[in-house]
Amino acid sequence: MNRFAKILIPGGLGIGAYYYYQSRNQDQVVFVLGGPGAGKGTQCANLVRDYNFTHLSAGDLLREERNRKDSSVGQLINTYIAEGKIVPMEITIGLLKEAMKKSGSHRFLIDGFPRALDQAQEFEKQARKFVLFFDCPEQEMLHRLLKRGETSGRVDDNIESIKKRFRTFRETSYPVVEYYEKQGKVERVSCLDTVEKVYENTRRVVEKQLK
């Protein structure tokens, strides 16, 4: 038995979700990657509107779980996020599987995942089309995050947390992009333009891949 079938994730996630996930071999999944502040959420919202994807954000799912009053891992998640570290794989994967199950959909944009090679390798058998990577320089992402932090109230939108998140992305998450690039599965989209222009380029690569 795969080791993840033995792990019980808080909130009822675990064995049931695992076997459901293993049976979903017809799913069409696009992994959406990019540094903190690259604009993944904005572009995903546009793709959902125009291409009938179901958008699942790993970050949003983690934030919802940590705010759930009866969560047994809420404080743990909060600590990892505040320190700019990657939340343990078992928690993130469990939340994603359960969200996929509840959605009833078979076409997904999974935003902010996989963030490490072990996560990527765990999902190797998943039927995905490609990886959409939003490429944005750190200085631009820093500017965006600090601006967002003025009103977001998020614990990770401060300069210290942002620097830690950048370091984590460089050291742990970017190797995932390189891993998939070697397989010819990455579409890069530059984020150094207006939101509208970035989306125009995003649509171009998505339509090419979905043909």
C-alpha positions as CSV (number, residue, x, y, z in Angstrom):
1,M,0.0,0.0,0.0
2,N,1.3,3.5,-0.9
3,R,2.4,5.2,2.3
4,F,0.0,8.1,1.8
5,A,-2.9,5.8,2.1
6,K,-1.9,5.3,5.7
7,I,-1.8,8.9,6.7
8,L,-4.9,10.5,8.3
9,I,-5.1,14.2,7.5
10,P,-7.1,16.5,9.7
11,G,-10.7,17.3,8.8
12,G,-11.5,13.8,7.5
13,L,-8.8,13.8,4.8
14,G,-6.7,10.6,4.3
15,I,-7.6,7.1,3.2
16,G,-10.9,7.9,1.5
17,A,-9.5,10.9,-0.3
18,Y,-6.4,9.0,-1.4
19,Y,-8.3,6.2,-3.1
20,Y,-10.7,8.6,-4.7
21,Y,-7.7,10.5,-6.1
22,Q,-6.1,7.4,-7.5
23,S,-9.3,6.6,-9.4
24,R,-9.4,10.0,-11.1
25,N,-7.2,9.1,-14.0
26,Q,-9.2,11.1,-16.5
27,D,-8.6,14.4,-14.8
28,Q,-7.0,17.2,-16.8
29,V,-4.6,19.1,-14.5
30,V,-2.5,22.2,-15.1
31,F,0.0,23.1,-12.4
32,V,0.4,26.8,-12.0
33,L,3.7,27.9,-10.6
34,G,5.4,31.2,-10.0
35,G,7.1,33.2,-7.2
36,P,5.1,35.0,-4.4
37,G,3.4,38.0,-6.0
38,A,3.8,36.8,-9.6
39,G,0.1,37.2,-10.2
40,K,-1.0,33.5,-10.4
41,G,-4.3,34.1,-8.7
42,T,-5.3,36.9,-11.0
43,Q,-4.5,34.9,-14.2
44,C,-6.1,31.8,-12.8
45,A,-9.4,33.7,-12.3
46,N,-9.3,34.7,-15.9
47,L,-8.7,31.2,-17.1
48,V,-11.6,29.9,-14.9
49,R,-13.9,32.4,-16.5
50,D,-12.9,31.6,-20.1
51,Y,-12.0,27.9,-20.1
52,N,-14.2,26.4,-17.4
53,F,-11.4,25.3,-15.2
54,T,-11.8,24.7,-11.5
55,H,-9.2,26.7,-9.7
56,L,-7.6,25.2,-6.5
57,S,-5.1,27.3,-4.7
58,A,-2.8,25.4,-2.4
59,G,-2.2,28.6,-0.4
60,D,-5.8,29.4,0.0
61,L,-6.7,25.9,1.1
62,L,-3.9,26.1,3.7
63,R,-5.1,29.5,5.0
64,E,-8.7,28.2,5.2
65,E,-7.6,25.2,7.2
66,R,-5.5,27.2,9.6
67,N,-8.5,29.4,10.3
68,R,-10.9,26.5,10.9
69,K,-11.6,26.5,14.6
70,D,-11.6,22.7,15.0
71,S,-8.4,22.2,12.9
72,S,-5.7,20.2,14.7
73,V,-3.0,21.6,12.4
74,G,-4.1,25.2,12.1
75,Q,-1.3,26.6,14.4
76,L,1.3,24.4,12.6
77,I,0.2,25.7,9.2
78,N,0.3,29.3,10.6
79,T,3.9,28.9,11.9
80,Y,5.1,27.5,8.6
81,I,3.5,30.2,6.5
82,A,4.7,33.0,8.8
83,E,8.3,31.6,8.6
84,G,8.1,31.3,4.8
85,K,8.5,27.6,4.9
86,I,6.8,24.9,2.9
87,V,3.9,23.2,4.9
88,P,4.4,19.4,5.3
89,M,3.5,17.7,2.0
90,E,0.9,15.3,3.7
91,I,-1.2,18.3,4.8
92,T,-1.2,20.1,1.5
93,I,-1.8,17.0,-0.7
94,G,-4.6,15.9,1.6
95,L,-6.3,19.3,1.3
96,L,-6.0,19.3,-2.5
97,K,-7.4,15.8,-2.9
98,E,-10.4,16.6,-0.7
99,A,-11.1,19.8,-2.7
100,M,-10.8,17.9,-6.0
101,K,-13.3,15.3,-4.7
102,K,-15.8,17.9,-3.5
103,S,-15.6,19.9,-6.7
104,G,-17.1,17.2,-9.0
105,S,-14.9,18.7,-11.8
106,H,-12.3,17.0,-14.0
107,R,-10.5,20.0,-15.2
108,F,-8.2,21.8,-12.7
109,L,-5.8,24.7,-12.4
110,I,-3.8,23.9,-9.3
111,D,-2.1,27.1,-8.2
112,G,1.0,27.1,-6.1
113,F,1.6,23.4,-6.2
114,P,3.9,21.4,-6.4
115,R,6.3,23.6,-4.4
116,A,8.9,20.9,-3.8
117,L,10.3,18.0,-5.7
118,D,8.8,15.4,-3.4
119,Q,5.4,16.9,-4.0
120,A,6.0,16.8,-7.8
121,Q,7.1,13.1,-7.7
122,E,4.1,12.1,-5.6
123,F,1.8,13.5,-8.3
124,E,3.7,11.9,-11.2
125,K,0.9,9.6,-12.1
126,Q,-1.7,12.5,-12.2
127,A,-3.0,13.2,-15.7
128,R,-1.8,16.7,-16.3
129,K,-1.4,18.6,-19.5
130,F,1.4,21.0,-18.7
131,V,3.0,23.4,-16.1
132,L,2.2,27.1,-16.5
133,F,5.0,29.1,-15.0
134,F,4.6,32.8,-14.4
135,D,8.1,34.3,-14.6
136,C,8.6,37.5,-12.6
137,P,11.8,39.1,-11.2
138,E,12.0,39.3,-7.4
139,Q,12.1,43.1,-7.3
140,E,8.8,43.3,-9.1
141,M,7.3,40.6,-6.8
142,L,8.6,42.4,-3.7
143,H,6.9,45.7,-4.9
144,R,3.6,43.9,-5.5
145,L,3.6,42.1,-2.2
146,L,4.5,45.1,-0.1
147,K,1.7,47.0,-1.8
148,R,-0.7,44.2,-1.1
149,G,0.4,44.0,2.5
150,E,-0.9,47.5,3.1
151,T,-4.4,46.2,3.0
152,S,-4.4,42.4,3.0
153,G,-3.8,41.7,6.7
154,R,-2.0,38.5,5.8
155,V,0.7,37.4,8.2
156,D,3.1,36.6,5.3
157,D,2.8,40.1,3.6
158,N,5.7,41.7,5.5
159,I,9.3,42.3,4.5
160,E,10.8,39.5,6.7
161,S,8.3,36.9,5.6
162,I,8.6,37.9,2.0
163,K,12.4,37.5,2.0
164,K,12.0,34.0,3.5
165,R,9.4,33.1,0.9
166,F,11.7,34.2,-1.9
167,R,14.5,32.1,-0.5
168,T,12.2,29.1,-0.2
169,F,11.1,29.6,-3.8
170,R,14.6,29.8,-5.1
171,E,15.9,26.9,-3.2
172,T,12.9,24.5,-3.1
173,S,10.2,25.5,-5.6
174,Y,12.2,26.7,-8.6
175,P,13.9,23.2,-8.9
176,V,10.3,21.9,-9.6
177,V,10.1,24.2,-12.6
178,E,13.5,22.9,-13.8
179,Y,12.4,19.3,-13.2
180,Y,9.4,19.7,-15.5
181,E,11.3,21.8,-18.0
182,K,13.6,18.8,-18.6
183,Q,10.5,16.9,-19.5
184,G,9.3,19.6,-21.9
185,K,6.2,20.3,-19.9
186,V,6.7,23.9,-18.9
187,E,5.1,27.0,-20.6
188,R,6.7,30.2,-19.4
189,V,4.8,33.5,-19.3
190,S,6.6,36.7,-18.5
191,C,4.8,38.9,-15.9
192,L,6.6,42.1,-16.8
193,D,3.6,43.7,-18.5
194,T,0.1,44.8,-17.8
195,V,-2.4,42.2,-16.4
196,E,-4.2,42.3,-19.7
197,K,-1.1,41.6,-21.8
198,V,0.1,38.8,-19.5
199,Y,-3.3,37.2,-19.9
200,E,-3.2,37.5,-23.6
201,N,0.1,35.6,-23.6
202,T,-1.4,33.1,-21.1
203,R,-4.4,32.4,-23.3
204,R,-2.1,31.8,-26.2
205,V,-0.1,29.0,-24.5
206,V,-3.2,27.5,-22.9
207,E,-5.1,27.3,-26.2
208,K,-2.0,25.7,-27.8
209,Q,-1.8,23.1,-25.1
210,L,-5.5,22.3,-25.0
211,K,-5.8,21.6,-28.7
